[in-house]
Amino acid sequence: MNIQFFQAAMVVYLLAAAGYIAYIIAPEKKNRAVFSLVATVAGFLLHTAYFILRWSESSRIPITGFFEAINFLGMGIVLVFLIMEARYRIAALGSFMLPLVVLLMVPALAVSGKIVDLNPVLKSGWLGIHTSLAVLGDSAFAFACIISVMYLIQERQLKKKHLGAIFHRLPSLEIMDTIGYKAISFGWPLFTLGMVTGSIWAEIAWGTYWSWDPKETWSLITWVIYLAILHLRTLGWRGKKMAYLTIAGFLFVLVSFFVVSRIQLGKHVF
């Protein structure tokens, strides 16, 4: 029964994405942006209801397995978007963020959403702490990636002095550069705490803090990339270079979710 809330959330997110795209095409029709924001909030509430019902049915936090992890990532991205939208009031963000959410969650429709029993070693309070922190960090990285894509689009238009229809819908380069940096500054500590709590849990469960399985190794690489981005920022790196690095960093996150986690090796098997 709870799967219907998930399906309804997907439909509402799709409507919100279409509304935001329609708004960016015709920004004078601001009611489209209002409709899309309301739809996004409604979709998030439906998504949250699904999450809570699945938690109740499974008696554990539903962030294990590919289906649940993708669901939580999508919900996290929407949460970060709503926070940033409330802070900066930039409706054009939705034209990029909501399509990403829909695209990321489509694979979840292709796999079984059946609730399965956990391995006894995973039945721990650390499960929810570790996974939720790590995925929320990934959600912030996704937001920073989209901001970087928007930055490059705007920068290209300015460079070519060809100010297309989308130019006046997007924030200034400086604002987008700042928002992207803040998103990474928010996500990296969460991702770090996710790795630390995962290591603590691993020591309790398996007697070792680190085992160099594919997921751990890839997560460490991702962690180093975003640490480097933050460090380079202190050295004065801004703008186009940082945008490319941010997009590259999120590609590592996507590989972690859709490739590494599917490899039947190690402890992090989806």
CYANA upper distance limits for C-alpha pairs under 8 A (distance plus 0.5 A):
  1 MET  CA      5 PHE  CA      8.45
  2 ASN  CA      6 PHE  CA      7.57
  2 ASN  CA     50 TYR  CA      6.10
  2 ASN  CA     53 LEU  CA      6.67
  2 ASN  CA     54 ARG  CA      7.08
  3 ILE  CA      7 GLN  CA      6.78
  3 ILE  CA     50 TYR  CA      7.37
  3 ILE  CA    113 GLY  CA      8.39
  4 GLN  CA      8 ALA  CA      6.49
  4 GLN  CA     50 TYR  CA      8.49
  5 PHE  CA      9 ALA  CA      6.55
  5 PHE  CA     46 LEU  CA      6.11
  5 PHE  CA     47 HIS  CA      6.96
  5 PHE  CA     49 ALA  CA      7.38
  5 PHE  CA     50 TYR  CA      5.68
  6 PHE  CA     10 MET  CA      6.80
  6 PHE  CA     46 LEU  CA      7.43
  6 PHE  CA     47 HIS  CA      6.23
  6 PHE  CA     50 TYR  CA      6.24
  7 GLN  CA     11 VAL  CA      6.88
  8 ALA  CA     12 VAL  CA      6.73
  8 ALA  CA     43 GLY  CA      8.00
  8 ALA  CA     46 LEU  CA      7.50
  9 ALA  CA     13 TYR  CA      6.52
  9 ALA  CA     42 ALA  CA      8.26
  9 ALA  CA     43 GLY  CA      5.01
  9 ALA  CA     44 PHE  CA      7.41
  9 ALA  CA     46 LEU  CA      5.84
  9 ALA  CA     47 HIS  CA      5.94
 10 MET  CA     14 LEU  CA      6.63
 10 MET  CA     43 GLY  CA      7.71
 10 MET  CA    102 VAL  CA      7.47
 11 VAL  CA     15 LEU  CA      6.84
 12 VAL  CA     16 ALA  CA      6.64
 12 VAL  CA     39 ALA  CA      6.53
 12 VAL  CA     40 THR  CA      7.54
 12 VAL  CA     42 ALA  CA      7.77
 12 VAL  CA     43 GLY  CA      5.75
 13 TYR  CA     17 ALA  CA      6.60
 13 TYR  CA     39 ALA  CA      7.40
 13 TYR  CA     40 THR  CA      6.45
 13 TYR  CA     43 GLY  CA      6.18
 13 TYR  CA     98 LEU  CA      7.11
 13 TYR  CA    101 VAL  CA      8.35
 13 TYR  CA    102 VAL  CA      7.28
 14 LEU  CA     18 ALA  CA      6.72
 14 LEU  CA     98 LEU  CA      8.00
 14 LEU  CA     99 PRO  CA      7.91
 14 LEU  CA    102 VAL  CA      7.04
 15 LEU  CA     19 GLY  CA      6.60
 15 LEU  CA     36 SER  CA      7.84
 15 LEU  CA     39 ALA  CA      7.64
 16 ALA  CA     20 TYR  CA      6.66
 16 ALA  CA     35 PHE  CA      7.97
 16 ALA  CA     36 SER  CA      4.86
 16 ALA  CA     37 LEU  CA      7.49
 16 ALA  CA     39 ALA  CA      5.85
 16 ALA  CA     40 THR  CA      6.23
 16 ALA  CA     98 LEU  CA      7.41
 17 ALA  CA     21 ILE  CA      6.71
 17 ALA  CA     36 SER  CA      7.62
 17 ALA  CA     94 GLY  CA      7.43
 17 ALA  CA     95 SER  CA      6.72
 17 ALA  CA     98 LEU  CA      5.41
 17 ALA  CA     99 PRO  CA      5.98
 18 ALA  CA     22 ALA  CA      6.62
 19 GLY  CA     23 TYR  CA      6.63
 19 GLY  CA     32 ARG  CA      6.16
 19 GLY  CA     33 ALA  CA      7.22
 19 GLY  CA     35 PHE  CA      7.56
 19 GLY  CA     36 SER  CA      5.72
 20 TYR  CA     24 ILE  CA      6.80
 20 TYR  CA     32 ARG  CA      7.25
 20 TYR  CA     33 ALA  CA      6.35
 20 TYR  CA     36 SER  CA      6.33
 20 TYR  CA     91 ALA  CA      8.05
 20 TYR  CA     92 ALA  CA      7.57
 20 TYR  CA     94 GLY  CA      6.23
 20 TYR  CA     95 SER  CA      5.15
 21 ILE  CA     25 ILE  CA      6.90
 21 ILE  CA     94 GLY  CA      8.49
 21 ILE  CA     95 SER  CA      5.47
 22 ALA  CA     26 ALA  CA      6.78
 22 ALA  CA     32 ARG  CA      7.53
 23 TYR  CA     27 PRO  CA      5.44
 23 TYR  CA     28 GLU  CA      8.32
 23 TYR  CA     29 LYS  CA      7.03
 23 TYR  CA     30 LYS  CA      7.39
 23 TYR  CA     32 ARG  CA      5.95
 23 TYR  CA     33 ALA  CA      6.34
 23 TYR  CA     92 ALA  CA      8.42
 23 TYR  CA     95 SER  CA      8.46
 24 ILE  CA     92 ALA  CA      6.85
 24 ILE  CA     95 SER  CA      7.37
 24 ILE  CA    166 ILE  CA      7.22
 24 ILE  CA    169 ARG  CA      6.87
 25 ILE  CA    165 ALA  CA      7.81
 25 ILE  CA    166 ILE  CA      7.90
 27 PRO  CA    169 ARG  CA      7.63
 29 LYS  CA     33 ALA  CA      8.29
 30 LYS  CA     34 VAL  CA      7.02
 31 ASN  CA     35 PHE  CA      6.50
 32 ARG  CA     36 SER  CA      6.58
 33 ALA  CA     37 LEU  CA      6.63
 33 ALA  CA     91 ALA  CA      6.74
 34 VAL  CA     38 VAL  CA      6.73
 35 PHE  CA     39 ALA  CA      6.57
 36 SER  CA     40 THR  CA      6.53
 37 LEU  CA     41 VAL  CA      6.78
 37 LEU  CA     94 GLY  CA      8.50
 38 VAL  CA     42 ALA  CA      6.65
 39 ALA  CA     43 GLY  CA      6.48
 40 THR  CA     44 PHE  CA      6.59
 40 THR  CA     78 VAL  CA      8.25
 41 VAL  CA     45 LEU  CA      6.71
 41 VAL  CA     82 LEU  CA      8.32
 42 ALA  CA     46 LEU  CA      6.75
 43 GLY  CA     47 HIS  CA      6.50
 44 PHE  CA     48 THR  CA      6.49
 44 PHE  CA     75 MET  CA      7.29
 44 PHE  CA     78 VAL  CA      7.42
 44 PHE  CA     79 LEU  CA      8.14
 45 LEU  CA     49 ALA  CA      6.60
 46 LEU  CA     50 TYR  CA      6.73
 47 HIS  CA     51 PHE  CA      6.73
 47 HIS  CA     75 MET  CA      7.35
 48 THR  CA     52 ILE  CA      6.67
 48 THR  CA     75 MET  CA      8.16
 49 ALA  CA     53 LEU  CA      6.60
 50 TYR  CA     54 ARG  CA      6.54
 51 PHE  CA     55 TRP  CA      6.60
 51 PHE  CA     62 PRO  CA      7.46
 52 ILE  CA     56 SER  CA      6.69
 53 LEU  CA     57 GLU  CA      6.62
 54 ARG  CA     58 SER  CA      6.48
 54 ARG  CA     62 PRO  CA      7.10
 55 TRP  CA     59 SER  CA      6.08
 55 TRP  CA     60 ARG  CA      5.91
 55 TRP  CA     61 ILE  CA      5.71
 55 TRP  CA     62 PRO  CA      6.07
 56 SER  CA     60 ARG  CA      7.78
 58 SER  CA     62 PRO  CA      8.01
 58 SER  CA    115 ILE  CA      7.19
 61 ILE  CA    127 LEU  CA      8.31
 61 ILE  CA    128 GLY  CA      6.35
 62 PRO  CA     68 GLU  CA      6.29
 62 PRO  CA     69 ALA  CA      8.32
 63 ILE  CA     68 GLU  CA      5.38
 63 ILE  CA     69 ALA  CA      5.42
 63 ILE  CA     72 PHE  CA      7.02
 63 ILE  CA    128 GLY  CA      7.78
 63 ILE  CA    131 THR  CA      7.22
 63 ILE  CA    132 SER  CA      7.89
 64 THR  CA     68 GLU  CA      6.21
 64 THR  CA     69 ALA  CA      6.46
 64 THR  CA    270 PHE  CA      7.94
 65 GLY  CA     69 ALA  CA      6.54
 65 GLY  CA    269 VAL  CA      8.12
 65 GLY  CA    270 PHE  CA      5.09
 66 PHE  CA     70 ILE  CA      6.59
 66 PHE  CA    108 ALA  CA      8.00
 66 PHE  CA    261 SER  CA      8.40
 66 PHE  CA    270 PHE  CA      5.47
 67 PHE  CA     71 ASN  CA      6.77
 67 PHE  CA    108 ALA  CA      5.58
 67 PHE  CA    111 VAL  CA      7.12
 67 PHE  CA    112 SER  CA      7.62
 67 PHE  CA    113 GLY  CA      6.54
 68 GLU  CA     72 PHE  CA      6.67
 68 GLU  CA    113 GLY  CA      8.20
 69 ALA  CA     73 LEU  CA      6.62
 69 ALA  CA    135 VAL  CA      8.34
 70 ILE  CA     74 GLY  CA      6.68
 70 ILE  CA    104 LEU  CA      7.66
 70 ILE  CA    105 MET  CA      6.63
 70 ILE  CA    108 ALA  CA      7.00
 70 ILE  CA    257 PHE  CA      8.48
 71 ASN  CA     75 MET  CA      6.73
 71 ASN  CA    105 MET  CA      6.95
 71 ASN  CA    108 ALA  CA      7.69
 72 PHE  CA     76 GLY  CA      6.46
 72 PHE  CA    135 VAL  CA      7.77
 73 LEU  CA     77 ILE  CA      6.70
 73 LEU  CA    135 VAL  CA      6.35
 73 LEU  CA    136 LEU  CA      7.53
 73 LEU  CA    138 ASP  CA      7.83
 73 LEU  CA    139 SER  CA      6.53
 74 GLY  CA     78 VAL  CA      6.85
 74 GLY  CA    101 VAL  CA      5.93
 74 GLY  CA    102 VAL  CA      8.43
 74 GLY  CA    104 LEU  CA      7.36
 74 GLY  CA    105 MET  CA      6.85
 74 GLY  CA    139 SER  CA      8.11
 75 MET  CA     79 LEU  CA      6.72
 76 GLY  CA     80 VAL  CA      6.73
 76 GLY  CA    135 VAL  CA      7.85
 76 GLY  CA    136 LEU  CA      6.15
 76 GLY  CA    139 SER  CA      5.87
 76 GLY  CA    140 ALA  CA      8.50
 77 ILE  CA     81 PHE  CA      6.60
 77 ILE  CA     97 MET  CA      8.46
 77 ILE  CA    101 VAL  CA      7.53
 77 ILE  CA    136 LEU  CA      8.25
 77 ILE  CA    139 SER  CA      5.12
 77 ILE  CA    140 ALA  CA      7.28
 77 ILE  CA    142 ALA  CA      7.40
 77 ILE  CA    143 PHE  CA      7.23
 78 VAL  CA     82 LEU  CA      6.62
 78 VAL  CA     97 MET  CA      8.32
 78 VAL  CA     98 LEU  CA      8.12
 78 VAL  CA    101 VAL  CA      7.83
 79 LEU  CA     83 ILE  CA      6.77
 80 VAL  CA     84 MET  CA      6.69
 80 VAL  CA    139 SER  CA      7.49
 80 VAL  CA    140 ALA  CA      6.92
 80 VAL  CA    143 PHE  CA      7.70
 81 PHE  CA     85 GLU  CA      6.41
 81 PHE  CA     93 LEU  CA      8.37
 81 PHE  CA     94 GLY  CA      8.23
 81 PHE  CA     97 MET  CA      7.71
 81 PHE  CA    143 PHE  CA      7.57
 82 LEU  CA     86 ALA  CA      6.55
 83 ILE  CA     87 ARG  CA      6.77
 84 MET  CA     88 TYR  CA      6.41
 84 MET  CA     89 ARG  CA      8.12
 85 GLU  CA     89 ARG  CA      5.35
 85 GLU  CA     90 ILE  CA      6.44
 85 GLU  CA     91 ALA  CA      7.58
 85 GLU  CA     93 LEU  CA      8.16
 90 ILE  CA    170 LEU  CA      8.32
 90 ILE  CA    171 PRO  CA      7.85
 91 ALA  CA     95 SER  CA      8.08
 92 ALA  CA     96 PHE  CA      7.81
 92 ALA  CA    169 ARG  CA      6.57
 92 ALA  CA    170 LEU  CA      6.62
 93 LEU  CA     97 MET  CA      6.52
 93 LEU  CA    147 ILE  CA      8.23
 94 GLY  CA     98 LEU  CA      6.01
 95 SER  CA     99 PRO  CA      7.47
 96 PHE  CA    100 LEU  CA      7.02
 96 PHE  CA    146 ILE  CA      7.10
 97 MET  CA    101 VAL  CA      6.86
 97 MET  CA    143 PHE  CA      7.75
 97 MET  CA    146 ILE  CA      7.21
 98 LEU  CA    102 VAL  CA      6.80
 99 PRO  CA    103 LEU  CA      6.61
100 LEU  CA    104 LEU  CA      6.54
101 VAL  CA    105 MET  CA      6.64
102 VAL  CA    106 VAL  CA      6.59
103 LEU  CA    107 PRO  CA      8.28
105 MET  CA    109 LEU  CA      7.77
106 VAL  CA    110 ALA  CA      7.73
107 PRO  CA    111 VAL  CA      7.45
108 ALA  CA    112 SER  CA      8.31
108 ALA  CA    113 GLY  CA      8.30
118 LEU  CA    122 LEU  CA      6.73
118 LEU  CA    123 LYS  CA      7.19
119 ASN  CA    123 LYS  CA      7.51
121 VAL  CA    205 ALA  CA      6.86
122 LEU  CA    127 LEU  CA      7.11
123 LYS  CA    127 LEU  CA      7.72
125 GLY  CA    129 ILE  CA      7.46
126 TRP  CA    130 HIS  CA      6.30
126 TRP  CA    197 THR  CA      7.58
126 TRP  CA    198 GLY  CA      7.95
126 TRP  CA    201 TRP  CA      6.59
127 LEU  CA    131 THR  CA      6.54
128 GLY  CA    132 SER  CA      6.19
129 ILE  CA    133 LEU  CA      6.63
129 ILE  CA    194 GLY  CA      7.79
129 ILE  CA    197 THR  CA      7.66
130 HIS  CA    134 ALA  CA      6.80
130 HIS  CA    193 LEU  CA      8.06
130 HIS  CA    194 GLY  CA      5.16
130 HIS  CA    195 MET  CA      7.54
130 HIS  CA    196 VAL  CA      8.50
130 HIS  CA    197 THR  CA      5.81
130 HIS  CA    198 GLY  CA      5.78
131 THR  CA    135 VAL  CA      6.54
131 THR  CA    194 GLY  CA      6.96
131 THR  CA    198 GLY  CA      8.43
132 SER  CA    136 LEU  CA      6.47
132 SER  CA    194 GLY  CA      7.96
133 LEU  CA    137 GLY  CA      6.71
133 LEU  CA    190 LEU  CA      5.77
133 LEU  CA    191 PHE  CA      6.56
133 LEU  CA    193 LEU  CA      7.04
133 LEU  CA    194 GLY  CA      5.26
134 ALA  CA    138 ASP  CA      6.86
134 ALA  CA    190 LEU  CA      6.72
134 ALA  CA    191 PHE  CA      5.01
134 ALA  CA    192 THR  CA      7.99
134 ALA  CA    193 LEU  CA      7.83
134 ALA  CA    194 GLY  CA      4.90
134 ALA  CA    195 MET  CA      7.46
135 VAL  CA    139 SER  CA      6.66
135 VAL  CA    191 PHE  CA      7.90
136 LEU  CA    140 ALA  CA      6.93
136 LEU  CA    187 GLY  CA      7.50
136 LEU  CA    190 LEU  CA      7.29
136 LEU  CA    191 PHE  CA      7.89
137 GLY  CA    141 PHE  CA      6.90
137 GLY  CA    186 PHE  CA      8.01
137 GLY  CA    187 GLY  CA      4.56
137 GLY  CA    188 TRP  CA      6.56
137 GLY  CA    189 PRO  CA      7.99
137 GLY  CA    190 LEU  CA      5.45
137 GLY  CA    191 PHE  CA      5.09
138 ASP  CA    142 ALA  CA      6.70
138 ASP  CA    187 GLY  CA      7.25
138 ASP  CA    191 PHE  CA      7.52
138 ASP  CA    253 VAL  CA      7.33
139 SER  CA    143 PHE  CA      6.90
139 SER  CA    187 GLY  CA      7.92
140 ALA  CA    144 ALA  CA      6.78
140 ALA  CA    183 ALA  CA      5.97
140 ALA  CA    184 ILE  CA      6.85
140 ALA  CA    186 PHE  CA      7.34
140 ALA  CA    187 GLY  CA      5.36
141 PHE  CA    145 CYS  CA      6.65
141 PHE  CA    183 ALA  CA      7.26
141 PHE  CA    184 ILE  CA      6.39
141 PHE  CA    187 GLY  CA      6.66
141 PHE  CA    246 THR  CA      8.38
141 PHE  CA    249 GLY  CA      8.41
141 PHE  CA    250 PHE  CA      6.70
142 ALA  CA    146 ILE  CA      6.91
142 ALA  CA    250 PHE  CA      6.77
143 PHE  CA    147 ILE  CA      6.80
143 PHE  CA    180 GLY  CA      8.03
143 PHE  CA    183 ALA  CA      7.30
144 ALA  CA    148 SER  CA      6.67
144 ALA  CA    179 ILE  CA      8.04
144 ALA  CA    180 GLY  CA      5.05
144 ALA  CA    181 TYR  CA      7.75
144 ALA  CA    183 ALA  CA      6.04
144 ALA  CA    184 ILE  CA      6.82
144 ALA  CA    246 THR  CA      7.33
144 ALA  CA    247 ILE  CA      8.43
145 CYS  CA    149 VAL  CA      6.84
145 CYS  CA    180 GLY  CA      8.04
145 CYS  CA    243 ALA  CA      8.07
145 CYS  CA    246 THR  CA      6.19
145 CYS  CA    247 ILE  CA      5.39
145 CYS  CA    250 PHE  CA      6.79
146 ILE  CA    150 MET  CA      6.80
146 ILE  CA    247 ILE  CA      8.38
147 ILE  CA    151 TYR  CA      6.62
147 ILE  CA    176 MET  CA      6.69
147 ILE  CA    177 ASP  CA      8.33
147 ILE  CA    179 ILE  CA      7.92
147 ILE  CA    180 GLY  CA      6.28
148 SER  CA    152 LEU  CA      6.74
148 SER  CA    176 MET  CA      7.92
148 SER  CA    177 ASP  CA      8.02
148 SER  CA    180 GLY  CA      7.19
148 SER  CA    243 ALA  CA      5.10
148 SER  CA    244 TYR  CA      7.70
148 SER  CA    246 THR  CA      7.28
148 SER  CA    247 ILE  CA      7.17
149 VAL  CA    153 ILE  CA      6.83
149 VAL  CA    243 ALA  CA      7.69
149 VAL  CA    247 ILE  CA      7.98
150 MET  CA    154 GLN  CA      6.74
150 MET  CA    170 LEU  CA      7.97
150 MET  CA    176 MET  CA      8.25
151 TYR  CA    155 GLU  CA      6.47
151 TYR  CA    173 LEU  CA      6.52
151 TYR  CA    176 MET  CA      6.65
151 TYR  CA    177 ASP  CA      7.69
151 TYR  CA    239 GLY  CA      8.36
151 TYR  CA    240 LYS  CA      8.11
151 TYR  CA    243 ALA  CA      7.58
152 LEU  CA    156 ARG  CA      6.45
152 LEU  CA    240 LYS  CA      7.14
152 LEU  CA    243 ALA  CA      7.58
153 ILE  CA    157 GLN  CA      6.90
154 GLN  CA    158 LEU  CA      6.85
154 GLN  CA    167 PHE  CA      6.79
154 GLN  CA    170 LEU  CA      7.77
154 GLN  CA    172 SER  CA      8.48
154 GLN  CA    173 LEU  CA      7.54
155 GLU  CA    159 LYS  CA      6.58
155 GLU  CA    173 LEU  CA      7.52
155 GLU  CA    240 LYS  CA      8.29
156 ARG  CA    160 LYS  CA      6.65
157 GLN  CA    161 LYS  CA      6.32
157 GLN  CA    162 HIS  CA      5.66
157 GLN  CA    163 LEU  CA      5.88
157 GLN  CA    164 GLY  CA      7.52
157 GLN  CA    167 PHE  CA      7.77
158 LEU  CA    162 HIS  CA      7.02
158 LEU  CA    163 LEU  CA      7.11
163 LEU  CA    167 PHE  CA      6.15
165 ALA  CA    169 ARG  CA      8.19
166 ILE  CA    170 LEU  CA      7.16
171 PRO  CA    175 ILE  CA      6.73
171 PRO  CA    176 MET  CA      6.90
172 SER  CA    176 MET  CA      6.88
173 LEU  CA    177 ASP  CA      6.52
173 LEU  CA    239 GLY  CA      8.05
174 GLU  CA    178 THR  CA      6.71
174 GLU  CA    239 GLY  CA      8.39
175 ILE  CA    179 ILE  CA      6.63
176 MET  CA    180 GLY  CA      6.54
177 ASP  CA    181 TYR  CA      6.82
177 ASP  CA    238 ARG  CA      7.63
177 ASP  CA    239 GLY  CA      6.53
177 ASP  CA    243 ALA  CA      8.36
178 THR  CA    182 LYS  CA      6.70
179 ILE  CA    183 ALA  CA      6.67
180 GLY  CA    184 ILE  CA      6.93
181 TYR  CA    185 SER  CA      6.58
181 TYR  CA    230 LEU  CA      8.31
182 LYS  CA    186 PHE  CA      6.58
183 ALA  CA    187 GLY  CA      6.58
184 ILE  CA    188 TRP  CA      6.26
184 ILE  CA    226 TYR  CA      7.95
184 ILE  CA    230 LEU  CA      8.20
185 SER  CA    189 PRO  CA      7.60
185 SER  CA    230 LEU  CA      7.86
186 PHE  CA    190 LEU  CA      7.52
187 GLY  CA    191 PHE  CA      6.61
188 TRP  CA    192 THR  CA      6.50
188 TRP  CA    223 TRP  CA      7.95
188 TRP  CA    226 TYR  CA      7.34
188 TRP  CA    227 LEU  CA      7.97
189 PRO  CA    193 LEU  CA      6.60
190 LEU  CA    194 GLY  CA      6.63
191 PHE  CA    195 MET  CA      6.85
191 PHE  CA    223 TRP  CA      7.93
192 THR  CA    196 VAL  CA      6.71
192 THR  CA    223 TRP  CA      7.74
193 LEU  CA    197 THR  CA      6.46
194 GLY  CA    198 GLY  CA      6.51
195 MET  CA    199 SER  CA      6.69
195 MET  CA    219 SER  CA      8.47
196 VAL  CA    200 ILE  CA      6.83
197 THR  CA    201 TRP  CA      6.61
198 GLY  CA    202 ALA  CA      6.55
199 SER  CA    203 GLU  CA      6.75
199 SER  CA    208 THR  CA      8.35
199 SER  CA    209 TYR  CA      5.11
199 SER  CA    210 TRP  CA      6.74
200 ILE  CA    204 ILE  CA      6.95
200 ILE  CA    209 TYR  CA      6.67
201 TRP  CA    205 ALA  CA      6.57
201 TRP  CA    209 TYR  CA      8.26
202 ALA  CA    206 TRP  CA      5.95
202 ALA  CA    207 GLY  CA      7.17
202 ALA  CA    208 THR  CA      6.49
202 ALA  CA    209 TYR  CA      5.90
202 ALA  CA    210 TRP  CA      7.66
203 GLU  CA    207 GLY  CA      4.76
203 GLU  CA    208 THR  CA      4.75
203 GLU  CA    209 TYR  CA      5.10
203 GLU  CA    210 TRP  CA      8.29
204 ILE  CA    208 THR  CA      8.13
210 TRP  CA    216 GLU  CA      8.18
211 SER  CA    216 GLU  CA      8.10
212 TRP  CA    216 GLU  CA      6.20
212 TRP  CA    217 THR  CA      5.97
213 ASP  CA    217 THR  CA      6.66
213 ASP  CA    265 LEU  CA      7.70
213 ASP  CA    266 GLY  CA      5.49
213 ASP  CA    267 LYS  CA      7.61
213 ASP  CA    268 HIS  CA      8.41
214 PRO  CA    218 TRP  CA      6.55
214 PRO  CA    260 VAL  CA      6.95
214 PRO  CA    265 LEU  CA      7.60
214 PRO  CA    266 GLY  CA      7.12
215 LYS  CA    219 SER  CA      6.46
215 LYS  CA    256 SER  CA      7.33
215 LYS  CA    260 VAL  CA      6.54
215 LYS  CA    261 SER  CA      6.85
215 LYS  CA    266 GLY  CA      8.13
215 LYS  CA    268 HIS  CA      6.60
216 GLU  CA    220 LEU  CA      6.65
217 THR  CA    221 ILE  CA      6.87
218 TRP  CA    222 THR  CA      6.73
218 TRP  CA    252 PHE  CA      8.31
218 TRP  CA    256 SER  CA      7.04
218 TRP  CA    260 VAL  CA      8.15
219 SER  CA    223 TRP  CA      6.54
219 SER  CA    256 SER  CA      7.80
220 LEU  CA    224 VAL  CA      6.69
221 ILE  CA    225 ILE  CA      6.76
222 THR  CA    226 TYR  CA      6.94
222 THR  CA    249 GLY  CA      7.06
222 THR  CA    252 PHE  CA      6.64
222 THR  CA    253 VAL  CA      7.34
223 TRP  CA    227 LEU  CA      6.64
224 VAL  CA    228 ALA  CA      6.54
225 ILE  CA    229 ILE  CA      6.82
225 ILE  CA    249 GLY  CA      6.71
226 TYR  CA    230 LEU  CA      6.77
226 TYR  CA    246 THR  CA      8.24
226 TYR  CA    249 GLY  CA      7.14
227 LEU  CA    231 HIS  CA      6.64
228 ALA  CA    232 LEU  CA      6.45
229 ILE  CA    233 ARG  CA      6.75
229 ILE  CA    242 MET  CA      7.63
229 ILE  CA    245 LEU  CA      7.55
229 ILE  CA    246 THR  CA      7.87
230 LEU  CA    234 THR  CA      7.30
231 HIS  CA    235 LEU  CA      7.23
232 LEU  CA    236 GLY  CA      7.09
232 LEU  CA    237 TRP  CA      6.06
233 ARG  CA    237 TRP  CA      5.31
233 ARG  CA    238 ARG  CA      7.03
233 ARG  CA    242 MET  CA      8.44
237 TRP  CA    241 LYS  CA      7.60
237 TRP  CA    242 MET  CA      7.04
238 ARG  CA    242 MET  CA      6.05
239 GLY  CA    243 ALA  CA      6.68
240 LYS  CA    244 TYR  CA      6.85
241 LYS  CA    245 LEU  CA      6.85
242 MET  CA    246 THR  CA      6.49
243 ALA  CA    247 ILE  CA      6.79
244 TYR  CA    248 ALA  CA      6.68
245 LEU  CA    249 GLY  CA      6.61
246 THR  CA    250 PHE  CA      6.94
247 ILE  CA    251 LEU  CA      6.90
248 ALA  CA    252 PHE  CA      7.27
249 GLY  CA    253 VAL  CA      7.28
250 PHE  CA    254 LEU  CA      6.79
251 LEU  CA    255 VAL  CA      6.72
252 PHE  CA    256 SER  CA      6.63
253 VAL  CA    257 PHE  CA      6.85
254 LEU  CA    258 PHE  CA      6.45
254 LEU  CA    259 VAL  CA      8.31
255 VAL  CA    259 VAL  CA      5.59
255 VAL  CA    260 VAL  CA      6.76
256 SER  CA    260 VAL  CA      5.29
256 SER  CA    261 SER  CA      6.49
257 PHE  CA    261 SER  CA      6.05
257 PHE  CA    262 ARG  CA      8.26
258 PHE  CA    262 ARG  CA      7.03
259 VAL  CA    263 ILE  CA      7.11
261 SER  CA    268 HIS  CA      6.71
261 SER  CA    269 VAL  CA      5.89
261 SER  CA    270 PHE  CA      5.96
262 ARG  CA    269 VAL  CA      6.51
262 ARG  CA    270 PHE  CA      5.91
263 ILE  CA    269 VAL  CA      7.09
263 ILE  CA    270 PHE  CA      8.45
264 GLN  CA    269 VAL  CA      6.33
265 LEU  CA    269 VAL  CA      7.13
